[in-house]
Amino acid sequence: MNIPSVFTRSALSLAILGSAPWALSQTNVVEEVVVTARKQSETLQDVPFSIAAMTEGKLTQSGATDLESMATNVAGISIQNLGPGQSQVSIRGISAGQIVRDQPGVKEQVGVYVDESVISMSLFTPDLDFYDINRVEVLRGPQGTLFGSGSLSGTVRYITNQPDFVETSGSVQLAAETVDEGSEGGSVKGHLNIPLSQTAAVRMVAYAQQYPGYIDAIQPDGSVKDDVNEGTRSGGRIALAFQPNDRVSIVPRVIFQSIDMDGFNREDDYNALANPYTTTRPNVSFGDYEQYTQLEESFEDDFLLVDLTANIDINDAMTLTSVTSYTDREVLVVRDASALNGSILGGSSGEPEAVYTLDAPLYDRTDATVITQELRLSGVNGPLQWVAGVFYSEVEREYSQVLDVAGYTALTGNPSAGVRAGEDELYFSEVPYELEQYAVFGELSYDLSERTMVVLGARFFDYEETRKLTFDGIYNTTVIDQPGEVSSDGVSPRIMLRHDINDDIMLNAQVSQGFRLGGINDPLNVPLCTPADAATFGGRDAFDDETLTNYEIGSKMTLFGGAGVLNASLFYSDIEDLQATVNAGTCSSRIVYNVPEAHSQGLEVELTVRPLSNFEFGVSASYVRAEIDSDVTSTDAGGVTSIVGGLREGNELPTAPKFELAATATYYFPVFDVWEGYLTASYQNVGARYTQIADQENGGQGVATLYPSMGGPLTQPTYTYDREQGGYQIVNLRLGASRDEWDVALFVRNATNERAELSLDLERGGNARVGQHVNQPRTVGLSARYRF
């Protein structure tokens, strides 16, 4: 495939900058970035749709080490932080709400890839470290044609540095940090590249990180455990590259990571077992960064990816690419469900305090294996560039949940053992899934003239999902190995048009489609349901595919002879059968409904300017209006029709704000003549948003019903709280200096110590617990990197 001359210039400049970071200040030309968003190499400014890319240099300069910290510099992408390894990604405001741990059948709306291998998994998107990464690409809008299901609203791609056949090189980085009124953390990271011969090389990356804690947990005896959300992350990559001749390259690779957290970044506002409204139990009022727990919570995540990418140049105009991947994932979440369980035993059943205060750990286990195979041909024939391929994936995902309330049977005399549930296991479920998917895809780019190009693409897909469901325990209706099956097929097309007005201004337009596979709902916890809720939420065994059709126009401009770049996109996305999660009232269950119509529309603008050789700034902003366009209703036995779960026409889509802005500025200055100093400041403004669609009902006010049987008589019958998560502003600072192989920096994250509410966290609709996930307070640290 012909390589554009601009790629050669960019590669040369990046090579110079990579070996001498301080050289960046010697030019006032904005760095050109080469991406592979369309399965071919082209500059960011040549891609005919909205895309952002953060290079290794920019990631290092901003202090971004993972997906969440990267997203602070890119508008239009939102990350719900539920703790390391539990990120939920949304793009362009397209989201139906937070996906909860007990919804294994719900698929992701944003695809996440490491190079060519998909790694996204609804709630549990791996939180991989960015060390020794070449760039991160954020592809906005549906990418169903080339990336398939899960890329409904966009795709995020980690592009790693490949083994180098030329020279031995490496790096080591040390960092230490401390959190305001929290604990200390730090990391050690490194990489090593070794040429084994003229045709073989190996590149290795390793890292270990200690997460500081900042959440304090009040205990039943009134004592406090400090910084309970500490944890560790460790992992690495090993890639071998073989190039027996100029036409063949083979890269087998292993990526692994382990996360072990002691708790969650949750702040409680109300807890049925600990609150200021009781008169017969210890009175507890929560401050910032405080929660109540009776037992230690934890999160463990072991991730393994083994893949092999082979490229064969069949001739000068055609390349065959094979991508084979195997993913193994084991996740264990241990949550303190004592408040949830207590609200059932004490609040609903009236059991005495000795029973409703029993420790109730809830064990959520997810074991998943994914096998994928993609085989594609790409080529260039004069004005025609094309790619065509086939894709296969097989997913086996086993999910289980056990609520273990030790001592329940002994204290109450009530038998609790079931067919599969053991004694004192009041809730038991096993849900093994198997999903098999086939796809055929292709995309053609044709130059109608020297300045006009048209792109046509489509993906044909066919999938089938099966499961066997086992529910048991006194909170369930016993179901043993109940089968379920859903299947679907369809086509996801795309057409794009690009026109260059001149060498500096490009216009683009597109109509594209993305899709998210449907799935199977879990049955209701009927023993906990009122008859009305059982009638409202029952009988919904499955939910359909979600589809999105995107209409977009945009422009990309190079300003001031290369000293500036201005990109803008205007889009409208029509969503059919939006998959919306609804809390099934008293049933303590979650059901996915299909909302017939919804939409998202908005504007994205990105500006990067280098007016002086030693000063650069960039602004990225988005404004999005995403709403439901149709009601979902239920009619009771008396003929009364009501809205289900807030699925009301005009309600906003949750998790993403209407307005986001990210701004970054870097100033370079000499230090002792031989060092280059730099000061980077970044600012992020995130608007208000809701966690779930239903949170907007009742004017956004939540009302929790307090249980008089739990610590009563109570001083008030209800607790009212605001469901809207307020907007916030975050400022990060980085002061550093570089010389030859060295880079040393002092950094301050969240310099203004802003307390940001990231998402609402409720148990039993708020009746058991009301809280929210919160961000990390002001963090001060020092990092040093040595390259050789």
C-alpha positions in Angstrom: 0.0 0.0 0.0 1.3 3.4 -0.9 2.3 5.5 2.2 1.4 9.2 2.0 4.3 11.6 2.1 2.7 13.2 5.1 3.2 9.9 7.0 6.9 10.0 6.1 7.2 13.5 7.5 5.2 12.6 10.6 7.3 9.5 11.2 10.5 11.4 10.9 9.3 14.2 13.3 8.1 11.6 15.8 11.4 9.7 15.7 13.2 12.9 16.4 10.8 13.8 19.2 11.0 10.3 20.7 14.8 10.5 21.0 14.9 14.0 22.3 11.7 15.2 24.0 13.0 18.7 24.5 13.2 19.2 20.8 9.5 19.8 20.6 10.0 23.5 21.4 12.2 24.0 18.4 9.2 24.3 16.0 5.8 25.9 16.1 4.2 23.3 13.8 1.5 21.2 15.4 2.5 17.5 15.5 1.0 15.3 12.8 -0.5 12.1 14.1 -0.8 8.9 12.0 -3.8 6.7 12.9 -5.2 3.4 11.6 -8.9 4.0 12.4 -9.9 2.7 8.9 -7.6 -0.3 9.0 -5.0 1.7 7.0 -2.4 4.3 7.8 -3.4 7.9 7.3 -3.0 11.2 9.2 -5.6 12.3 11.7 -6.5 15.2 9.5 -7.2 12.8 6.5 -9.7 10.6 8.3 -13.2 11.6 7.0 -15.0 11.4 10.4 -14.6 12.7 13.9 -11.6 11.1 15.7 -9.2 12.2 18.5 -5.8 10.7 19.2 -3.4 11.1 22.2 0.2 10.3 21.3 2.6 8.8 23.8 4.2 12.2 24.3 0.9 13.9 25.0 -0.1 11.1 27.4 3.1 11.4 29.3 3.0 15.2 29.3 -0.6 15.2 30.7 0.1 12.5 33.2 -2.5 10.2 31.7 -1.9 6.6 32.7 -5.2 4.9 31.9 -8.5 5.3 30.0 -10.1 7.5 32.6 -7.3 10.0 32.9 -6.9 10.1 29.1 -10.6 10.9 28.7 -10.2 14.1 30.7 -8.4 15.6 27.7 -10.9 14.5 25.0 -14.4 15.9 24.8 -17.3 13.7 23.8 -16.1 10.6 25.7 -17.3 10.0 29.3 -16.0 7.4 31.7 -18.1 6.3 34.7 -15.5 5.5 37.4 -16.8 2.6 39.5 -13.2 1.8 40.6 -10.2 0.4 38.8 -11.2 -2.3 36.3 -14.8 -1.3 36.3 -15.0 1.6 33.9 -18.0 2.2 31.7 -17.4 4.2 28.5 -19.9 6.3 26.6 -19.4 8.5 23.6 -21.7 11.3 22.3 -24.1 10.9 25.2 -25.4 7.6 23.9 -26.1 5.6 27.0 -29.1 4.0 28.7 -27.6 4.1 32.1 -25.1 2.4 34.4 -24.7 -1.3 33.8 -24.7 -3.1 37.1 -22.7 -6.2 38.0 -25.7 -8.6 38.0 -26.4 -7.8 34.3 -24.0 -10.1 32.5 -26.2 -10.3 29.4 -26.0 -6.6 28.6 -23.4 -5.7 26.0 -21.2 -2.6 25.8 -22.0 0.4 23.6 -18.4 1.4 23.0 -15.8 -1.1 21.6 -12.4 -1.1 23.2 -9.4 -2.7 21.4 -5.7 -3.3 22.0 -4.3 -2.9 18.5 -6.5 -5.4 16.6 -7.9 -7.4 19.5 -11.2 -6.5 21.2 -11.1 -6.4 25.0 -14.3 -4.6 26.0 -16.8 -6.3 28.3 -19.9 -4.2 29.4 -19.2 -3.2 33.0 -15.7 -4.7 33.3 -13.7 -2.9 30.6 -10.0 -3.6 31.5 -8.3 -0.6 33.0 -4.9 -1.3 31.2 -1.9 0.8 31.9 -0.7 3.2 29.1 3.0 2.7 29.7 5.0 2.4 26.4 1.9 2.9 24.3 2.2 4.7 20.9 -1.2 6.4 21.0 -4.9 6.1 22.0 -7.5 6.6 19.3 -11.1 7.7 20.1 -13.3 7.0 17.1 -16.6 8.9 17.6 -19.8 7.7 16.1 -20.9 4.2 15.1 -18.1 2.0 13.9 -20.2 -1.1 13.2 -18.8 -1.6 9.6 -15.2 -2.3 10.6 -15.5 -3.0 14.3 -18.8 -4.7 14.7 -21.1 -5.1 17.7 -20.2 -3.1 20.8 -19.1 -0.1 18.7 -22.6 1.3 18.6 -21.5 4.8 19.5 -17.8 4.6 18.9 -14.5 2.8 19.4 -11.5 3.3 21.6 -8.2 1.7 20.5 -4.9 1.3 22.4 -2.1 1.2 19.9 1.0 -0.2 21.4 4.7 0.3 20.4 5.9 -2.6 18.3 9.2 -4.5 18.6 12.1 -2.7 16.9 14.6 -4.7 14.8 17.3 -2.0 14.8 18.5 -1.2 18.4 18.3 -2.2 22.0 16.4 0.3 24.0 14.4 0.6 27.2 13.1 2.9 30.0 12.4 2.9 33.7 9.9 5.1 35.5 9.4 5.6 39.2 6.5 7.6 40.7 5.3 8.4 44.2 2.2 10.3 45.3 0.1 11.3 48.3 -3.6 12.1 48.5 -5.0 14.9 50.6 -6.3 13.3 53.8 -5.6 9.9 52.2 -2.8 7.5 51.9 0.3 7.2 49.7 0.7 5.4 46.4 3.3 4.9 43.7 4.4 2.9 40.8 7.4 1.4 39.0 7.3 0.8 35.3 9.7 -0.2 32.5 10.1 -1.5 29.1 12.9 -3.3 27.2 13.3 -3.8 23.4 15.9 -6.3 22.2 16.7 -7.1 18.6 17.2 -10.9 18.5 18.5 -10.9 14.9 17.9 -8.9 11.7 14.5 -10.6 11.4 13.3 -11.0 15.0 12.9 -8.7 18.0 11.2 -8.8 21.4 9.6 -5.9 23.3 8.6 -6.3 27.0 6.7 -4.0 29.3 6.1 -4.5 33.1 4.5 -2.3 35.7 3.3 -2.4 39.3 1.2 0.3 40.9 -0.1 1.0 44.4 -3.4 2.8 44.5 -3.7 5.2 47.4 -6.9 5.1 49.5 -9.1 8.1 50.5 -12.4 6.5 51.6 -13.0 5.9 55.4 -15.4 3.2 56.6 -17.3 3.7 59.8 -17.8 0.4 61.6 -20.7 -1.0 63.7 -18.8 -0.3 67.0 -18.2 3.4 66.0 -14.5 2.9 65.0 -13.3 4.0 61.6 -11.1 2.2 59.1 -9.1 4.7 57.1 -8.4 4.6 53.4 -10.3 1.3 52.7 -10.2 1.7 48.9 -6.5 1.0 48.5 -5.3 -1.5 46.0 -2.7 -2.7 43.5 -2.4 -3.2 39.8 0.4 -5.1 38.1 0.9 -6.4 34.6 2.8 -6.4 31.5 3.2 -7.2 27.8 5.5 -9.4 25.8 5.5 -9.1 22.0 7.7 -11.0 19.6 8.1 -9.8 16.0 9.3 -12.1 13.2 9.9 -10.7 9.7 11.5 -13.5 7.7 11.3 -11.4 4.5 10.0 -8.0 3.3 6.6 -9.3 2.7 5.8 -11.3 5.9 5.5 -10.2 9.5 4.2 -12.2 12.4 3.7 -10.8 15.9 2.6 -13.2 18.8 1.9 -11.4 22.0 0.8 -11.9 25.6 -0.8 -9.1 27.7 -1.6 -9.8 31.4 -2.9 -7.7 34.3 -4.0 -8.2 37.8 -6.0 -5.8 40.0 -6.7 -6.3 43.7 -8.7 -3.6 45.4 -9.6 -3.5 49.1 -12.8 -1.4 48.6 -14.7 1.0 46.5 -14.7 4.8 45.9 -18.2 5.0 47.3 -19.4 7.7 49.7 -22.6 7.0 51.7 -25.3 9.6 52.4 -27.8 7.3 54.0 -27.6 3.7 55.3 -30.5 1.7 56.8 -28.1 0.3 59.4 -26.3 3.6 60.1 -28.1 7.0 60.0 -29.0 10.0 62.1 -32.7 9.2 62.2 -32.6 6.3 64.7 -33.3 6.6 68.4 -32.4 3.1 69.4 -29.2 2.4 67.4 -25.9 4.3 67.2 -26.5 7.6 65.5 -24.3 8.1 62.4 -24.0 11.1 60.2 -21.7 10.8 57.1 -19.1 13.4 56.1 -17.2 13.6 52.8 -15.4 10.4 51.6 -17.1 8.3 54.3 -19.1 5.1 54.1 -20.5 2.5 56.5 -19.5 -1.2 56.2 -19.7 -4.2 58.4 -17.2 -6.2 56.5 -14.3 -5.8 54.1 -15.2 -5.3 50.4 -12.9 -6.2 47.6 -12.5 -6.4 43.8 -10.1 -8.9 42.1 -9.6 -8.9 38.3 -7.2 -11.2 36.5 -6.9 -10.5 32.7 -5.0 -12.4 30.1 -4.9 -11.7 26.3 -3.0 -13.9 23.9 -3.1 -12.8 20.3 -1.2 -13.3 17.0 -1.2 -10.8 14.2 0.2 -11.8 10.8 0.6 -9.6 7.7 1.5 -10.9 4.3 2.0 -8.6 1.3 0.7 -10.8 -1.5 2.0 -8.2 -4.0 2.7 -4.5 -4.0 -1.0 -3.7 -4.0 -2.6 -6.3 -1.7 -2.1 -7.4 1.9 -3.6 -10.3 3.8 -4.0 -9.8 7.6 -4.9 -12.4 10.2 -5.8 -11.6 13.8 -6.3 -14.4 16.3 -7.0 -13.7 19.9 -7.8 -15.5 23.1 -9.0 -13.7 26.2 -9.4 -15.1 29.7 -10.9 -13.0 32.4 -11.7 -13.8 36.1 -13.4 -11.1 38.2 -14.5 -11.5 41.8 -16.5 -8.7 43.5 -17.2 -8.9 47.2 -19.8 -6.3 48.3 -21.1 -5.6 51.7 -24.9 -6.2 51.2 -25.6 -6.0 54.9 -27.8 -2.9 54.4 -29.6 -4.5 51.5 -30.2 -7.7 53.3 -31.1 -5.9 56.5 -33.8 -3.9 54.7 -35.4 -7.2 53.7 -35.1 -9.1 57.0 -35.6 -6.1 59.3 -37.6 -3.7 57.2 -39.9 -6.0 55.2 -40.0 -9.1 57.4 -39.7 -7.6 60.8 -36.9 -9.8 62.1 -35.1 -8.6 65.3 -31.9 -6.6 65.3 -29.7 -9.7 65.9 -31.0 -11.0 62.6 -31.1 -7.9 60.4 -27.6 -6.8 61.4 -26.0 -10.1 60.3 -23.0 -9.7 58.0 -24.1 -10.3 54.4 -21.3 -10.5 51.9 -22.5 -10.8 48.3 -20.1 -12.6 46.0 -20.2 -11.8 42.3 -18.1 -13.9 40.1 -17.5 -13.5 36.3 -15.4 -16.0 34.4 -15.2 -15.3 30.7 -13.2 -16.7 27.7 -13.3 -15.1 24.3 -11.9 -16.4 21.1 -11.9 -14.3 18.0 -10.6 -14.7 14.5 -10.5 -12.0 11.8 -9.1 -12.5 8.3 -9.0 -9.6 5.9 -7.6 -8.5 2.6 -6.8 -4.9 1.8 -5.4 -3.2 -1.2 -4.9 -0.3 -3.5 -5.8 -0.2 -7.2 -5.2 3.2 -8.6 -8.0 5.5 -7.1 -9.5 2.6 -5.3 -8.6 1.5 -1.7 -10.4 -1.4 -0.2 -10.6 -3.8 2.7 -12.8 -6.9 3.0 -12.8 -9.6 5.6 -14.6 -12.2 7.8 -14.9 -12.3 11.6 -15.8 -15.0 14.1 -16.1 -14.8 17.8 -17.1 -17.2 20.5 -17.8 -16.0 24.0 -18.3 -18.2 27.1 -19.2 -16.2 30.2 -20.1 -17.8 33.5 -21.7 -15.5 36.1 -22.7 -16.4 39.6 -23.9 -14.6 42.6 -24.2 -15.8 46.2 -25.5 -13.9 49.3 -24.0 -15.7 52.3 -25.7 -14.7 55.6 -23.9 -16.9 58.1 -26.1 -17.5 61.2 -29.4 -16.8 59.6 -30.9 -20.3 60.1 -29.5 -20.7 63.6 -31.0 -17.4 64.8 -34.4 -17.7 63.0 -35.0 -21.4 62.8 -36.0 -20.9 59.2 -34.6 -23.5 56.8 -32.6 -21.8 54.1 -30.9 -24.6 52.1 -32.3 -25.2 48.7 -31.7 -27.4 45.7 -28.4 -25.6 44.9 -28.2 -23.0 47.6 -26.4 -24.1 50.8 -27.5 -23.3 54.3 -27.5 -19.5 54.9 -27.1 -18.8 51.2 -30.3 -16.7 50.9 -29.7 -15.9 47.3 -28.0 -18.1 44.7 -27.6 -17.8 41.0 -25.6 -19.3 38.2 -25.9 -17.9 34.7 -23.6 -19.4 32.0 -23.8 -17.7 28.6 -22.5 -18.7 25.2 -22.5 -16.3 22.3 -21.4 -17.2 18.8 -21.1 -14.5 16.1 -20.1 -14.5 12.4 -19.6 -11.4 10.3 -18.6 -10.5 6.8 -17.5 -6.9 6.2 -16.0 -4.6 3.6 -15.2 -1.0 2.8 -14.3 0.8 -0.4 -12.7 4.2 -0.7 -12.7 5.7 -4.2 -11.1 8.9 -5.4 -13.7 10.6 -7.6 -11.2 13.3 -8.3 -8.0 14.7 -6.8 -10.1 16.4 -4.1 -13.1 14.2 -3.6 -13.4 10.7 -2.2 -16.4 8.5 -1.4 -16.4 5.6 1.1 -18.9 2.7 1.0 -18.9 0.0 3.6 -21.2 -2.7 5.2 -21.0 -5.4 7.8 -23.3 -8.5 7.6 -23.6 -10.3 11.0 -25.3 -13.3 12.5 -25.2 -14.3 16.1 -26.8 -16.7 18.6 -26.8 -16.5 22.4 -27.8 -19.4 24.7 -27.8 -19.8 28.4 -28.9 -22.0 31.2 -30.2 -20.2 34.3 -30.2 -21.5 37.9 -31.8 -19.5 40.6 -32.2 -20.7 44.2 -32.5 -19.5 47.8 -35.3 -18.0 49.9 -35.2 -14.7 47.9 -35.8 -16.5 44.6 -38.2 -18.7 42.9 -36.2 -21.9 42.4 -35.2 -22.4 38.7 -32.7 -25.1 37.7 -31.0 -25.1 34.4 -33.7 -23.2 32.7 -32.7 -22.7 29.0 -32.9 -19.5 27.1 -31.9 -18.5 23.6 -31.9 -15.3 21.4 -30.5 -14.9 17.9 -30.4 -12.2 15.2 -28.8 -11.2 11.9 -28.6 -8.0 10.0 -26.5 -5.5 8.1 -24.7 -2.4 9.3 -23.9 0.0 6.4 -21.8 3.2 6.1 -21.3 5.8 3.4 -18.9 8.7 3.7 -18.0 11.6 1.5 -14.8 13.7 1.7 -14.0 16.8 -0.3 -10.8 18.9 0.0 -11.6 22.6 -0.7 -7.9 23.1 -0.7 -4.8 21.7 0.9 -5.8 23.1 4.3 -9.6 22.6 4.4 -11.5 19.3 4.2 -15.2 18.8 4.4 -16.8 15.4 5.2 -20.2 13.9 5.6 -21.5 10.5 6.4 -24.5 8.2 7.1 -23.5 5.2 9.2 -25.0 2.6 11.4 -24.0 0.7 14.5 -25.6 -2.0 16.5 -25.6 -3.6 20.0 -26.7 -7.2 20.3 -29.8 -8.1 22.3 -29.9 -10.6 25.1 -31.9 -12.5 27.8 -33.4 -11.0 30.9 -33.1 -12.7 34.3 -36.4 -13.8 35.9 -37.8 -11.6 38.7 -37.1 -12.4 42.4 -40.8 -13.2 42.8 -40.8 -13.9 46.5 -39.8 -10.2 47.1 -42.2 -8.7 44.6 -45.5 -7.1 45.4 -48.3 -8.5 43.1 -48.4 -5.2 41.2 -44.6 -5.2 40.5 -44.7 -8.9 39.5 -47.4 -8.0 36.9 -45.6 -4.8 35.7 -42.2 -6.3 35.3 -42.9 -10.0 34.6 -43.0 -11.7 31.3 -40.0 -10.0 29.7 -37.8 -12.8 28.9 -35.5 -11.1 26.3 -34.6 -7.8 24.8 -33.9 -6.9 21.1 -30.9 -5.6 19.3 -30.3 -1.9 19.6 -29.5 0.0 16.4 -28.2 3.5 15.8 -28.2 5.5 12.5 -25.8 8.5 12.5 -26.0 11.5 10.2 -22.9 13.7 10.4 -21.1 16.6 8.7 -17.8 17.9 9.6 -14.7 20.0 8.7 -11.0 19.6 9.4 -8.7 22.6 8.9 -5.0 23.3 9.1 -4.3 26.8 10.2 -1.4 29.3 10.2 0.8 27.2 7.9 0.6 24.1 10.2 0.7 26.0 13.5 -2.9 25.2 14.2 -5.6 22.6 13.7 -9.4 23.1 13.9 -11.8 20.2 13.6 -15.6 20.3 14.1 -18.5 17.8 13.7 -22.2 18.2 13.8 -24.2 15.0 14.2 -27.6 13.5 14.7 -28.0 9.9 15.9 -31.4 8.1 15.6 -31.6 5.2 18.1 -34.1 2.3 17.8 -34.8 -0.2 20.5 -32.6 1.5 23.1 -31.7 -1.1 25.8 -32.7 0.6 29.0 -32.2 -0.9 32.5 -35.2 -0.6 34.8 -35.1 -1.4 38.6 -38.1 -3.7 39.1 -39.5 -2.0 42.2 -39.8 -4.3 45.2 -38.5 -7.3 43.3 -34.9 -6.2 43.8 -34.3 -7.2 40.2 -33.2 -5.4 37.1 -35.0 -5.8 33.7 -33.9 -4.5 30.3 -36.6 -2.8 28.3 -36.4 -1.7 24.6 -37.3 1.9 24.2 -38.7 2.2 20.6 -37.2 5.6 19.8 -34.4 7.9 21.2 -31.9 10.3 19.7 -28.6 12.1 20.4 -27.6 15.3 18.6 -24.7 17.6 19.2 -21.6 19.4 18.2 -17.9 18.6 18.8 -15.0 21.1 18.3 -11.3 20.6 18.7 -8.7 23.3 18.4 -4.9 22.9 18.8 -2.6 25.9 18.3 1.1 26.5 18.7 1.4 30.3 18.3 5.0 30.3 19.6 7.8 27.8 19.4 7.6 27.4 23.2 3.9 27.5 23.8 1.0 25.2 22.8 -2.6 25.0 23.8 -5.6 23.0 22.9 -9.4 23.0 23.5 -11.8 20.2 23.0 -15.5 20.8 23.6 -18.8 19.0 23.0 -22.5 19.8 23.4 -25.0 17.0 23.3 -28.7 16.7 23.6 -29.7 13.0 24.0 -33.3 12.2 24.8 -36.0 9.5 24.7 -38.6 10.0 22.0 -41.3 7.5 23.1 -43.0 6.3 26.2 -42.8 2.8 27.7 -46.0 2.1 29.7 -47.7 -0.6 31.7 -51.4 -1.0 32.4 -52.5 -2.6 35.7 -55.5 -4.8 36.4 -57.6 -1.7 37.1 -56.9 -0.3 33.6 -54.5 2.4 34.9 -51.6 3.1 32.6 -48.3 4.4 34.0 -44.8 5.1 32.8 -42.3 2.3 33.5 -39.0 3.1 35.1 -38.8 6.7 33.9 -38.9 5.7 30.3 -40.8 8.8 29.4 -40.6 10.9 26.2 -38.3 13.9 26.7 -36.2 12.4 29.5 -32.5 12.7 29.0 -30.2 9.7 28.3 -28.1 9.3 31.5 -24.3 9.1 32.5 -23.1 11.7 30.0 -23.4 15.5 30.4 -24.8 17.9 27.9 -21.6 20.0 28.0 -18.0 19.0 28.3 -14.9 21.0 27.8 -11.2 20.1 28.1 -8.4 22.6 27.8 -4.6 22.0 28.0 -1.7 24.5 27.7 2.0 23.8 27.8 4.8 26.3 28.2 8.5 25.4 27.5 11.5 27.2 29.0 15.2 26.6 29.4 16.6 25.3 32.7 20.4 25.7 33.2 20.9 25.8 29.4 21.0 22.0 29.1 17.5 21.1 30.5 14.2 22.0 28.9 11.5 22.8 31.4 7.8 22.6 30.8 4.7 23.5 32.6 1.4 21.8 31.6 -2.0 22.8 32.9 -5.2 21.1 32.0 -8.8 22.0 32.9 -11.8 19.8 32.6 -15.4 21.0 32.9 -18.1 18.3 33.1 -21.8 19.2 33.2 -24.5 17.7 35.4 -26.0 14.3 34.5 -28.0 11.4 35.8 -26.9 7.8 36.5 -30.1 6.1 35.3 -33.0 7.3 33.3 -35.5 6.9 36.2 -33.5 9.3 38.3 -35.2 12.2 36.5 -38.6 11.3 37.7 -40.1 13.3 40.6 -38.1 16.3 39.5 -34.9 14.4 40.1 -35.6 14.0 43.8 -35.3 10.6 45.3 -37.3 9.5 48.4 -36.2 6.6 50.5 -38.7 5.0 52.8 -37.2 4.5 56.3 -38.0 1.3 58.2 -39.4 2.0 61.7 -38.6 -1.6 62.6 -34.9 -0.9 62.1 -33.8 1.3 65.0 -37.1 3.0 65.5 -38.9 5.0 66.5 -37.4 7.1 63.8 -37.2 10.9 63.8 -38.6 11.1 60.3 -40.4 8.6 57.9 -38.5 9.3 54.7 -35.1 10.5 53.4 -35.0 12.8 50.4 -32.0 13.1 48.2 -30.9 14.7 44.9 -30.5 12.1 42.1 -28.7 14.5 39.8 -25.0 14.4 39.8 -23.7 17.9 39.8 -21.2 19.4 37.3 -17.6 19.7 38.3 -14.3 21.2 37.3 -10.9 19.5 37.6 -7.5 21.2 37.3 -4.3 19.2 36.8 -0.7 20.7 36.8 2.6 19.2 35.8 6.0 20.9 36.1 8.9 19.0 34.6 12.2 19.1 32.9 13.8 16.9 30.3 17.4 16.3 29.2 18.7 13.6 26.9 17.4 10.4 28.4 15.8 12.0 31.5 12.4 13.3 32.3 11.5 14.5 35.9 8.2 16.0 36.8 6.2 17.2 39.8 2.5 16.8 39.4 -0.7 17.9 41.1 -3.9 16.2 40.1 -7.2 17.8 41.1 -5.3 20.9 42.2 -8.4 22.7 43.5 -9.5 19.6 45.5 -12.8 19.4 43.8 -15.2 16.7 45.1 -16.9 15.3 42.1 -20.0 13.1 42.2 -19.4 10.5 39.4 -22.5 8.3 39.7 -25.3 7.5 42.0 -25.1 4.2 44.0 -28.3 2.8 45.5 -29.3 -0.3 47.3 -33.0 -1.4 47.0 -33.9 1.8 45.2 -32.4 3.9 48.0 -34.4 2.3 50.8 -31.3 0.3 52.0 -28.5 2.8 51.0 -28.0 6.0 49.2 -24.5 7.0 48.1 -22.4 8.0 45.1 -19.0 7.2 43.6 -16.6 10.1 44.1 -13.3 11.1 42.6 -9.8 11.2 44.1 -9.0 14.3 46.2 -6.0 16.5 45.5 -3.0 14.3 44.8 0.6 15.5 44.8 3.4 13.4 43.3 6.8 13.1 41.7 7.8 11.0 38.7 11.1 10.3 37.0 11.8 8.4 33.8 15.1 7.3 32.3 15.4 6.1 28.7 18.3 4.2 27.3 
